[in-house]
Amino acid sequence: MNRTDAPVARQKLVEIIGDSVVLAETLVETLGHERGALEAQDMDALQDVLADKTRCVESLRHLDRQRSAICTGAGFADGDDQMDHMIEWCDENHAVADRWRHLVQIAIECNRRNMTNGSIIRARKQQIESAMAIVRGGSANSDTYSRQGVEPGVNNLRSIVEA
């Protein structure tokens, strides 16, 4: 693309990033619903939320491929600095830069919420594994391996029938 193509590229980026912001805000909300379903242990709600989450993420990936294609078409290779170069080349009145910064901030919030939800899942998993170990007659120890390199309670586990 040449310099005269910059306004066209800028307009396309403004639209794509704007659509991405809307979807990313929806994802933030969806991740909040996911946390609620996890905390309530509501599997039906969790299934619905996960479907919504998947749709949002797939749509965001599609928009990001479009954004990247515009940048690549303008001669800027994929990479961490692609948008910096693109903004330097085509932005006017910070139209692209401001939207891009806003999208990055929302993405950081999505990541934070997703990490929190992952922690809830890991904690629930550990609780279930501890409970199952007790039911089987082993230790509720949450260590992965003993000092001897053996899983805790491997030698002294009883079946559920024996417990």
N, C-alpha and C positions, 0 to 999 in steps of 0.2 A: 504494500500500500504506500502511496505517496502522501505528502502533507495535506493534500486536498481531501484525502479519505479520512483524515482525523475526525472531522465532525460526525461522519457516518458511524465510525467506530465508537466514538464517545457516546452517541445516542443509543447504540445497541448495548453498550456496556451499562449505561444508566438503567435501561429497561431490565436487562438480565440481572444485574445486582439488586435492583429494586424488588424484582420477583423473588430473588434468593432471600432477601431480608424478610419478606412476608412469610416465606416457608420456614426460615430459621426461627422466627418468632413463634410459629405454630409448633415447631419441634421443641422449643423451650417449654411451652405449655404442655405438650404431650409427655415430655420427660417428667413434668410435675405430676401428671396423672399416673404415670408409671410408678413413681415413688409412692403415691397414695395406694395404688393397687398392691404394691409389694408390702407396704407396711400393714395393710389390712389382710394380706394373704388372700386376696380375691382373684382367683385364677381366671374366672370368666372375664372380669374387667381387664386383667393383665393381657389376655389374648387379644382383646379388642385394641388395647393401647399399643401392643407390639405390632399389630397390623398397621395402625396409623403411623407409628414410628417408622416402619419399613417404607411406607409410601412417601413420607416426608424425605427420608434419606435418599431414596431412589430419585425423587424429583430434584433434590438439591444436587445430586451427582450429575444429572442430565444438564441442569443449568450451568454447572461448573465446566462441563465439557464444552458447552456452547461458548462460555466466556473464554476458555482457553483457546478454542478454535479462532476466535476473533483476534486474540493476542498473537497467536502463531501466524495467522494470515497477515498481520501487520509486521511480521518479521521478528517477533520476540519469542525466543525459545522457552519451552517449559522450564520451570524452576522457581525457586523461592523469590527471585527478584523480577519475575515476569511482569507482575502488576505494577511494580515501581517504575519499570521502563515504559510500560504502556501509559501510565498516568502522566509521566514526564512528557511523553510524545503527544498525547491527544487531549489531556484534561484542560478544561477551561473553567474558571470560577470554582474550582474544587468540586465540581459536580460528581465526578467519578471517585475521587479520593475520599470525600466525606461519606459516600455510600459504602465504599469498600471498607473504610475504618469501622463503620457501624456494623457491617456484616461480620467482620473479624471479632468485634466485641461480643456479638451474639453467639458466634461459634465458640468462643471461650466459655461463655455461660453454658452452652449445650454440653461441652466437654466436662465442665465441673459437675453438672447435674447427672450426666451419664456415669461419671466416676463414683458419685455418691450412690447411685442405684446399683452399680456393680458391687460396692462395699456391702450394701444391704443383702444382695444375693449371696455373696461369700459368707457373710455372718449367718444367714439362714442355713446355708449348706453345712457350715461347721456345726451348728446346733443339731441338725438332723444326723450328721455323722456321729456326734457325741452320743445322742440318744440311741442310735442304732448299736453303737459299741456297748452301751450299758445293757440293752436288751439281749445282746449276744453273749453277755457275760464278760466282756472285756473292760478295758479302762476307758474312761471318758476323756482321757488325755488327748489334747488337740495337736500334739506334736506329730509331725509327719513320720519321723523315724526316731528310734531310741538311740542311745549313745553307742550301741553295738551295730547300728545301721539297719535294724530290723523294725518293721512297722510295729507300733505299740499294740500289744495284745494279740499278735498273730498266733503265738503258740498256745494261748489259753482261751481262744474264742470258742464259745459253744454255739450250736445252732439255735435258732429261735425255738424250736421244739423242745430242746433241752432246757432252755431258760425258763 
